[in-house]
Amino acid sequence: MDDEHDWALETLGIRTGHRRTGEGEHSEPIFATSSFVFRNAAEAAARFGGESEGNIYSRFTNPTVAAFERRLAALEGGECCVATASGMSAILATCMGLLEQGDHIVSSRSIFGSTTVLFNKYLSRFGITTRYADLTDLADWERQITPNTKLLFVETPSNPLTELGDIRALADLAHARGCLLVVDNCFCTPALQRPLALGADIVIHSATKYLDGQGRAVGGAVVGDRKRVGEEVFGVLRTAGPTMSPFAAWIFLKGLETLNLRMQAHSKNAHVLATWLSKQAGVSHVYYPGLADHPQHDLAKIQQTDFGGVVAFEVAGGRETAWRLIDATRMLSITANLGDTKTTITHPATTTHGRLSAEDREAVGIGEGLLRVAVGLESVDDIKADLARGL
Ligand SMILES: *Cc1c(COP(=O)(O)O)cnc(C)c1O
């Protein structure tokens, strides 16, 4: 990174990554090409043989994708970043690159639904098993670790209840037991939380969410050290192929330029909305790390620079009341996506967490009266007014 590591986050998001071509372009170009040409046969042979650096084929490397990778690596403070076709392929490539048959994962219980299916249904077929721990209970993590555990996987804050895992404590535990700590940093992004600086080994992103920030493209990334990410995870990507397209990389690259500002604005709106919701008669509980009554409010203040854009709340009256509130909105988008300028509302028990049994949902605290709002960048007064229709 040369002189770049002295720069503040705002500057890193705007100024890193791009290597200007001879055309003198100011904005980053899209290299829409599947392959690259060589000056002569000897150069082709040297590239393929690994003796000379350079592009060969866009499944391996592409300049637009590489610019996004360098910029995200700079923001996360990692040596290396590998971009992927989606957040899920980032998790898959990490597991395929770093694990083998017989290895074991301990994961927090409340993770993204498809991640649970990937672990339980697919990785298990290849002899990689997973046990789940209570995100907030370090002793439980310790209990779930076996001699074969290689990887601790955590998402913090959790979806939808915004519980926090203590990244530094989990990193210490992982390292004491010879494991790696992998953090899915989708909810906070490096603008609010930098897991590598707290001791984590690998950071995963669904770029689909806040890195894009406007709901335009699907993508993901893995950030970490040169050996594990730059060689092992990259090796899976270039061989198996779930790489990021140059078009998508360009969208995310430009998204990173406004990431810091957007995350501050999402957090500000969410904080105001959470405070307002907690005063509404029909609302029995609000889950937001920025509220003083959140059980990990103090940890959130240390681990994050702000509290993020996701707010969950409970209404009395269960599913009927929750659905009525959703259906009364006119502006909010009824969708499970998040990380968009547009505010979204969802009923976790019948959508994102609908595949869980009623008992499992109960165990993770997702009741029929729970609603999740991923607060966007509209005026918070308009968001309040839209929710007030059904409250
Ligand atoms: C959306 C999401 C993913 C999966 O990302 P895709 O880009 O949809 O594949 C993984 N983790 C979290 C926390 C997510 O929100």
Ligand as a Chemical Component Dictionary entry (heavy atoms), coordinates in Angstrom:
data_LIG
# 
_chem_comp.id                   LIG 
_chem_comp.type                 NON-POLYMER 
_chem_comp.pdbx_formal_charge   0 
_chem_comp.three_letter_code    LIG 
# 
loop_
_chem_comp_atom.comp_id 
_chem_comp_atom.atom_id 
_chem_comp_atom.alt_atom_id 
_chem_comp_atom.type_symbol 
_chem_comp_atom.charge 
_chem_comp_atom.model_Cartn_x 
_chem_comp_atom.model_Cartn_y 
_chem_comp_atom.model_Cartn_z 
_chem_comp_atom.pdbx_ordinal 
LIG C1 C1 C 0 -26.815 -11.388 2.044  1  
LIG C2 C2 C 0 -25.854 -11.964 3.007  2  
LIG C3 C3 C 0 -24.984 -12.994 2.635  3  
LIG C4 C4 C 0 -25.017 -13.626 1.264  4  
LIG O1 O1 O 0 -24.646 -12.732 0.295  5  
LIG P1 P1 P 0 -25.156 -12.849 -1.254 6  
LIG O2 O2 O 0 -24.451 -11.719 -1.896 7  
LIG O3 O3 O 0 -26.639 -12.716 -1.229 8  
LIG O4 O4 O 0 -24.716 -14.180 -1.734 9  
LIG C5 C5 C 0 -24.095 -13.450 3.579  10 
LIG N1 N1 N 0 -24.063 -12.941 4.823  11 
LIG C6 C6 C 0 -24.891 -11.945 5.219  12 
LIG C7 C7 C 0 -24.797 -11.426 6.596  13 
LIG C8 C8 C 0 -25.818 -11.429 4.336  14 
LIG O5 O5 O 0 -26.647 -10.465 4.729  15 
# 
loop_
_chem_comp_bond.comp_id 
_chem_comp_bond.atom_id_1 
_chem_comp_bond.atom_id_2 
_chem_comp_bond.value_order 
_chem_comp_bond.pdbx_ordinal 
LIG C1 C2 SING 1  
LIG C2 C3 SING 2  
LIG C2 C8 DOUB 3  
LIG C3 C4 SING 4  
LIG C3 C5 DOUB 5  
LIG C4 O1 SING 6  
LIG O1 P1 SING 7  
LIG P1 O2 DOUB 8  
LIG P1 O3 SING 9  
LIG P1 O4 SING 10 
LIG C5 N1 SING 11 
LIG N1 C6 DOUB 12 
LIG C6 C7 SING 13 
LIG C6 C8 SING 14 
LIG C8 O5 SING 15 
# 
